[in-house]
Structures are given as C-alpha cells and as structure tokens.
C-alpha cells in the first residue's frame, strides 16, 4: 500500500470526520451559517459527505438549491464529485418532489449558472432534447485556388 504524501492529508481526513458528524445537526439547522457550512462540505475528500451535503442543500430551500446548482455547473466535469453533487439534486425526485417542475422553474427563474445547470439536468433526465450541434459548416465564400510554385 502506498503512503499518502500529501502533508495536509491527516488534517483533511480529520476535517472529513468532523463534517460527517455535523451533517445531522446541520440538516435541521436553519440559517445562512448552516447553509454555508454545508456548501463548504462539497469539497470534502469523502464523496459520501459530498453527496449527503448536496442532498440536504437541494431539499433545504431555493437559495441553497441554487448555490448547489451553481457549484455543480462550475465543476460539472464528469468526476465523481460532480456526480455526487448531481445525485443530491436528483434525490429531490426520489424523495417525491416534482423534480421536472423544480428544474423547469430554475431554468426559467434562476441566475445564469443555475439556468445552465437546470437545462443540463433536464437534458440528462430526458425532459429536454440535447442541443444538436451543426455538423456541417458552410464556407463563407468559395475557396480560391492556391498558386503553384514553378519548377
């Protein structure tokens, strides 16, 4: 087994354990401070902490959902972390909330990053068709023959 050489690794692991213990408390704590602490958990090293924080944020209120969606939009790079954030948003539908209506509302009424995230999620879940890029490009003018070098 390879030893982790990150000098901050032990501190990051300890912080992750602290965060995991705080999640049940923060779930039921109203206010901006609790929301901000949950948002900070989205960069945790433990992906289960990320997913649990994202799930709570998504269900908390519109501001928390919008903040989560903005972060997801900025980090949606196909990594496990972005996938776990997306799972937190998806959990709304699993828990019985009208996910399609929520995403449609955020696509129409959210800030630009929230609108992009909502549109992307609507496409992922088949509520909207994917944008189809144009595969053919039309030249603006006919190409001119290139001069040949005399031999």
C-alpha positions as CSV (number, residue, x, y, z in Angstrom):
1,X,0.0,0.0,0.0
2,X,1.4,3.4,-0.9
3,X,1.6,6.0,1.8
4,X,-0.2,9.3,1.0
5,X,2.5,12.0,0.7
6,X,0.1,15.0,1.0
7,X,1.3,16.9,4.1
8,X,-2.2,18.0,4.8
9,X,-3.8,14.6,4.4
10,X,-4.2,13.8,8.1
11,X,-5.9,17.2,8.7
12,X,-8.2,16.7,5.7
13,X,-9.2,13.3,7.0
14,X,-9.9,14.7,10.5
15,X,-12.0,17.5,9.0
16,X,-13.9,15.0,7.0
17,X,-14.8,13.0,10.1
18,X,-15.9,16.3,11.8
19,X,-18.0,17.2,8.9
20,X,-19.7,13.8,8.7
21,X,-20.6,14.1,12.4
22,X,-22.1,17.6,11.8
23,X,-24.3,16.7,8.9
24,X,-27.3,15.5,11.0
25,X,-27.1,18.7,13.1
26,X,-26.9,20.9,10.0
27,X,-29.8,19.2,8.3
28,X,-32.1,20.6,10.9
29,X,-30.4,24.0,11.5
30,X,-31.9,26.9,9.6
31,X,-29.9,29.9,8.5
32,X,-27.1,31.1,6.3
33,X,-24.3,29.8,8.5
34,X,-25.5,26.2,8.4
35,X,-26.0,26.5,4.6
36,X,-22.5,27.9,4.1
37,X,-21.1,25.1,6.2
38,X,-22.9,22.5,4.0
39,X,-21.7,24.3,0.9
40,X,-18.1,24.0,2.2
41,X,-18.6,20.3,2.5
42,X,-18.9,20.0,-1.2
43,X,-15.1,19.9,-1.4
44,X,-14.7,17.1,1.1
45,X,-12.4,14.2,0.4
46,X,-15.2,11.7,1.3
47,X,-17.7,11.5,-1.5
48,X,-20.4,10.3,0.8
49,X,-20.1,13.6,2.8
50,X,-20.3,15.4,-0.5
51,X,-23.5,13.5,-1.5
52,X,-25.2,13.9,1.9
53,X,-24.4,17.7,2.0
54,X,-25.7,18.1,-1.6
55,X,-28.9,16.2,-0.8
56,X,-29.6,18.4,2.2
57,X,-28.8,21.5,0.3
58,X,-31.1,20.5,-2.6
59,X,-34.0,20.0,-0.3
60,X,-33.3,22.9,2.1
61,X,-34.6,26.0,0.2
62,X,-34.4,27.7,-3.2
63,X,-31.2,29.7,-2.3
64,X,-29.4,26.5,-1.1
65,X,-30.5,24.6,-4.3
66,X,-29.4,27.5,-6.5
67,X,-26.0,27.6,-4.7
68,X,-25.6,23.9,-5.2
69,X,-26.6,24.1,-8.8
70,X,-24.1,27.0,-9.5
71,X,-21.3,25.0,-7.9
72,X,-22.3,21.9,-9.9
73,X,-22.4,23.9,-13.1
74,X,-18.9,25.2,-12.5
75,X,-17.5,21.8,-11.6
76,X,-19.5,19.5,-13.9
77,X,-16.5,17.8,-15.4
78,X,-17.6,14.1,-15.2
79,X,-15.7,13.5,-11.9
80,X,-17.1,11.5,-9.0
81,X,-17.5,14.7,-7.1
82,X,-19.8,16.4,-9.7
83,X,-21.7,13.1,-10.0
84,X,-22.3,13.0,-6.2
85,X,-23.5,16.6,-6.3
86,X,-25.9,15.7,-9.2
87,X,-27.1,12.8,-7.1
88,X,-28.0,15.2,-4.3
89,X,-30.2,17.2,-6.7
90,X,-31.7,14.0,-8.2
91,X,-32.6,12.9,-4.7
92,X,-35.4,15.5,-4.7
93,X,-37.3,13.5,-7.3
94,X,-36.6,10.2,-5.5
95,X,-38.0,11.8,-2.3
96,X,-41.2,12.7,-4.1
97,X,-40.6,16.3,-5.0
98,X,-41.6,17.2,-8.6
99,X,-38.0,17.3,-10.0
100,X,-39.1,18.2,-13.5
101,X,-41.1,21.2,-12.3
102,X,-38.4,22.3,-9.9
103,X,-35.7,22.2,-12.7
104,X,-38.1,23.9,-15.2
105,X,-38.7,26.7,-12.6
106,X,-34.9,27.1,-12.0
107,X,-34.3,27.1,-15.8
108,X,-36.7,30.0,-16.2
109,X,-36.1,31.9,-13.0
110,X,-32.6,31.1,-11.8
111,X,-29.3,33.0,-12.2
112,X,-27.4,32.2,-15.4
113,X,-25.3,29.4,-13.9
114,X,-28.5,27.9,-12.3
115,X,-30.3,28.1,-15.7
116,X,-27.4,26.2,-17.4
117,X,-27.3,23.6,-14.6
118,X,-31.1,23.1,-14.8
119,X,-31.1,22.8,-18.6
120,X,-28.3,20.3,-18.4
121,X,-30.1,18.2,-15.8
122,X,-33.3,18.4,-17.8
123,X,-31.4,17.0,-20.8
124,X,-29.8,14.3,-18.7
125,X,-33.1,13.1,-17.4
126,X,-34.8,13.3,-20.8
127,X,-37.1,16.2,-20.1
128,X,-35.5,18.2,-22.8
129,X,-33.7,17.1,-26.0
130,X,-30.0,17.6,-26.2
131,X,-28.9,20.6,-28.3
132,X,-27.7,19.2,-31.6
133,X,-24.6,20.9,-32.9
134,X,-24.3,21.7,-36.6
135,X,-22.0,19.1,-38.1
136,X,-21.7,20.9,-41.5
137,X,-20.0,24.2,-41.8
138,X,-20.8,26.3,-44.8
139,X,-17.9,28.2,-46.3
140,X,-18.4,32.0,-46.4
141,X,-17.1,32.1,-49.9
142,X,-15.7,29.7,-52.4
143,X,-12.1,28.8,-51.8
144,X,-9.6,30.2,-54.3
145,X,-7.0,28.0,-56.0
146,X,-3.6,28.2,-54.4
147,X,-0.7,29.4,-56.5
148,X,1.6,26.7,-57.7
149,X,5.3,27.1,-57.5
150,X,7.0,26.8,-60.9
151,X,9.6,24.1,-61.1
